[in-house]
């Protein structure tokens, strides 16, 4: 909870520095969780080579997403990605042009989804965990 509040405070301070006096609640509201597409795969997720310049921790998150595309495609992103052109789900945050390479929220959701999936949780339980942590 403290970490979530720290993120919000950081965003508020960053926006204040840019002369933005208020942040719409929709920025923090996330998007509706989409239904995963049938037959979705990780073929559009950036490769290890493509994200190597961002460091090993980022490569590890991308590898996690590549293992669970059917889960990631059923999760909405809470960082504001849902307002970007071409966005569909957490999975698309890790495509070319997505924010997954540097966004702590995209990466945090991915790590949480991966861990919960490995624990045997289904998509509904993973969504609830994402909502509780990032919503």
N, C-alpha and C positions, 0 to 999 in steps of 0.2 A: 504494500500500500504506500509506504514511504517513497519507494522508487517511482511509482506512478505519479504521485504528487510532485516529485522532483522534475519529472518530464514536463508536466503541465507548467510548473513554475519556469522552467527553462524556456518553453515556448512563449509564455507570456512576456518574459524578459527580452527574448529575441525579437518579438513583435514590437515591443515598446521601443527598442533600439531602431527599428525600421519606421517608427512613427505610426504604427498601427495601434489604436487605442483599445480595441476590443476584438476578441476572437469569437466568431460565431460558434455556437454550441455544436453545429453540424461538423466542425472540424474534429471534434472529440467524439462524435456520435458513431463513427464507423459506418459501415454500410451493412445492408441486409445480407445475411449469409445466403449465398446462392446455392442452388442444387448442383452437385458435381456433374460434369458432362460425362455421358456414357463413353467409355473407351479412352478417356483422357490419359495422356502420358506426359512424360517430362522432357520430350524432345526439344521444346523451345526454352527450357531453363538453361541459363548460361553455363558453359562448361567450366571445369576447374581452371583451364588455361585462360579463359576470358576474365575470370575474377581473381587470378593469382596476384595481381597488383594491389588488391585490397587486403591481402594477408590470409594466413591460415584459418583464423576463426571464421572469416567470411566464406572461405572455400568450404569449411565444414558445414555451415548453415545451408549452402547451396546443395551440398551432397545430401543433407537431410531431406530437403524439398524434393530432390530427384527420387528419393525412396518412397515418398508419400504423395504423389501428384493427385490421386483420387481424394485424399483428405484435404490437401491445400486448396483444391479447386472448389471445395464446399465451405470455405471460410472467408468471411469478409475481413478487410483490413481496417484497423482503427486509426491509422496515421493520416488519413486524408487521401490516400491513393485512389479511393473510390471516385474522386472528382477528376481524375486524370483520364485523358483520352486513351482508349485501348484497355483500360482496367476492367477486369471481370471478377477476380478473386485474389486471395493471397498468392496463389500460384503465379498469377501474371505479374506480381511484384518482382518475381525472379526471372522474368523474361528480359530481353534487351530493351532498354529504355525504362525499365521498372526501377523502383527505389530500393530494392532488396540489397544492393551492394553497400549502402551506407546508412540505411534507416534502422535505428535501434528498435522501433516498434515492429516493422516488418520482420526483422530478424528474431525479435523476442517471441512474436506469435509463432513463427516457424519452429523455434526451439521447443516451445511449449507443446505445440501440436505433435511434433515428432516424439517427444518424451511420452506424452499421453498415449499416442498410438502404440508405441513400444510396450507400454504397460497393459495393452489390450483394450483400451477404451474405444468405443465407437464414435462416429462423427458427431452425434448429438452431445455426448459427454464432453468431447473435445471443444465443441462450440461453446458450451456452458463455461468451461474453464477459461477460454479466450475472453468471453464476455465479462467474466468475473475479474479477470486480471487487467484487461485493457479497456473495458467498456466504461 
